Amino acid sequence: MEISFKPRHPMTSRAAAVAFDAKKRPAARLTDVAIARVKEMITSGKLVPGQRLPRELDLARELGLSRNSLREAVRALTMIKVLETRQGDGTYVTSLEPRLLFDAVAFVTNLLQDHQMLEVWEVRRLLEPAATAIAAARMSEADHAALRERVERFEVATTAEAVMEADAEFHRFIYRCAGNSVLESVLETLSLQTLQLRTWRKATDAAHRAAALEEHAQIYRAIVSRDPELARAVSAMHVAEGESWLRRSVAAAARTEKTA
């Protein structure tokens, strides 16, 4: 009796099992599976920052998924800066630096409603004083001089755009000098979402603009004196003052809406 053997499919047994199960899943779910598989390859170290992904056909076969599902997963991961597609050169894992990955968070926070901005401000109030205290302990004399330049830009700013840029640069520099890239990225994301409100207030309220300038100067003096706890305290007061103003504004708007 002649026995014939069919050649083994090049797909691994694990991938074959995934492929069999995939047939029963809707398209959206298959994309989620593909995303999870690529993420697993990155977190396990099989793919590292800057590495090129295998050919689409090979990777789809390895993951046991269709090329369409993998393609959708790559698009999704590209949007959140985990992957990048280079024209004519394939798809690569990005640097995965916090600043890059938090771009997606910034996009989402732009969609928050006005009342949710209070929650953003609360988180900023928790983190920014800590970052300022760390920066006060770590900044060099050259850093002090650079921070002083940013205070001077604030002093001479006359337009809303100039005020916004000076304000953002002052805080951004402090975040950077704290020396923690994750903390820097989180705070920059949160700060940028409150920046427009802060700028509008400074541009339309001369008294507040003068007070804000003094608050920035106080933060600068505390940092230059190398007093982390004082820097923490004045930073907390600075953020809390803005939060208090926003709470009053939101409450006033709510009252107006009720009586309208």
N, C-alpha and C positions, 0 to 999 in steps of 0.2 A: 504493500500500500504506500503510495507516494504522498508525502506530507509536504505542503508548501508553506512558507512563512512570509507574511507581509512585512515589508521594511518598516522599522520603527519610525514614527513621526519625529522630526527633530525637536519638537516642543518637549520640555521636561514634563515629568508626571505631575509636578505641582502646578505648573502653568496650564497643563491640560485639564486638571480638575477645576481650576479657576475659570478656564474658558467654557467648560461644560456648564458650570453654575451661572456664568455670565449670560448664557442664552435666555435665562429665565428673568433677567433683570431689565428694568426699563432703561432707556438711553441716558436719562439724567443720573440714575444710580451708577451706571457704568462709568460715567465721567468722574463721579466721586471716587469710585474704586481706583481708577487710573491715577487721580490726584494723590490718593493715599499711598499707592504703590511707589510713585515717584518720590513722594515725601519720605517714605521709608528708606528708599535708596540713598537719599541725602543724609538723613539722620543716622543711618548705619555706617556712613562713610564710604559706601560703594560709589557714590558720586560726591565729589568735593567741589568747593568754590572754584570757578574758572574752568571746570572740566566740560568737555563736549559730551552730549548725550549720544548713545548708540544710534545707528540709523533707525528711522521710524519703524520700518518693517521688523528689524531685529528686536527692538525694544517692545513693540506690541506683542511679538511672539513670546518674548521672555515673560511679560506680565500676563499673558493669556487673555489679551483683550483685542478688540478690533482697532484698526488704525484710526478710524473716525473717533472713537472714544479717547484714544491717546492724543489725537490732534486737539480735541476740545480741552483736554486736561492741560496740554502745553499752553494753549491760549489763556486759560484761567491763571496758570502759574506765572505766565509772562506779565499779566496785568498787575499782579501783586509783587512783581520784581524778584521772584524766586528764580525764574528762567529768563533768558534773553535770546531772541532769534537774530542771527547775523545773516544778512542777505547773502546767499550763495555759499555759506560756510557752516550752516547747521545751527543747532540749538545748544546753548551753554547754560550751566549753572552760574548765576551771578556771584558777586563777591559776598552776598548775604550779610553785608554790613548793616547794622541797626538803622542808620540814617536812610538807607535805601528801602529796607523792608517797612519802615514806619510811614513811607509815602502812602501806602494803602490805608493806614489808620487816619492819616490826614484827610484823605478823600472821604472817608466815612464820617468823620467829625464835621465836615462841611455840611452834612445833611441834617445835623441836629437842629431841633427847634429852639426857639428863644429860651424857653424855661429850662431846657436841658443844658444850656450854656452855664447855668448856675452850678451844675454838677461838674462841668469841666473846670470851672473856677475853683471849686472845692478841692479837686485833685491837684490843681496847680498850687493851691495854698499848702497842701501837705508836702509836696516835693520841692518846690522852688527854694524855700528857706534852707532845706538840707543841702541842696546843691550850692547855694551861696556860702554856707558855712564851710563846706569842703573846699570850695574855690579859695576862700580866705586863707585857708591853711596851706594851700599848694601854690598860689600864684607867686611868680618871681617879680623882681623890680621892673623888668621889662614888661611884664604883664600889667603891672600897675600903671605904667606909662601909657600902654595901649588902652586901658580902661579909661584913663583920664581923657584921652582923645575922644572917646565915645561920649563922655559927659559933655565935653565942649561942643560936639556936634548937636547935642540936644539943646544946649544953651542958645545956639544961633539958628536953630530950625524955626522957620516962620510959616511954612505951608504944611498942610495935613500930610502930604507925602513925605516931606522932610522929617516931620515929627515921627511918623510911623517907622521910617527907616532907622532913625536915631534910637528910638525905643527898642526896636527889634534887635539892632546890633549890640546895644548895651547888654541886654539879657542873654543874647546868643553867645556873646564872648564869655560871660560868666559860666554858662552851662558848659562850654568847651573847656574852660580852665578847671572845672571840677574833675576832669580826667576820667569820666565814666561815660562811655559811648552810648550805652543803653539809656541812662538817665538823661543825657544830652538830647537824644532823639525823642524821648517821650516828652520832655519839657518843651522842646522846640515845637513839637506838634501841638501841644496844648496851648502854648503861648500864642502861636500864630492864629489859633481860632478865636482868641479873645482880643487880638491886636486891633481889629477893625473897630470894635466897641471902644477900646481905650483911646484910639486915635481920634475917633469922632468926638469923644468927650473933651480931650485936650484941645482940639481945634475949635470947639464951640464954647468953651468955658475957660476964659483967661485965668481966672483964679485957680482953677484946677490945674491948668498947665504949669503955673508957677509952683504950686504945691507938689506936683509930680516931679518937677525938676529938682526940688529940694529933697524929695524922697530918694531920687537916684543919687544925688550927691551924698546923702547919708549912707547909702549902701556902699558907695565908693570909699568914703572915709573909714568905714568899719573894716572893709577889706584891706585897705592900705595899712591900717593899724595892726593887721594880722590878729584880729580878735574874732574867731569863728562864731562864738556865741552871740556877740553883738551883731555880727553880720546876719546871723540867723534871725535875730529879733527884728532888726529894721526891715529885712526882706519880708518877714511875715506880716509886719504892719503895712507894708506897701501893697502886698497882694490882698490882704484883708480889707483895706480901704476901698479898692476897686470892686471887690466882691460885694461889700456893703452897698455901694452905689448901685450896682446892678440889681441887687435884691429890691432896693427901693424903686428902681425904674420899672422892674417887672410887676411889682405890686401896684404901682400907680397905673400902669397900662391895663392891668386886670380890672381895676376899679372903673376906669374909663370905659372899658368894654361892657361892663355890667350896666352902666348908666346910659349907654348909647341906645 
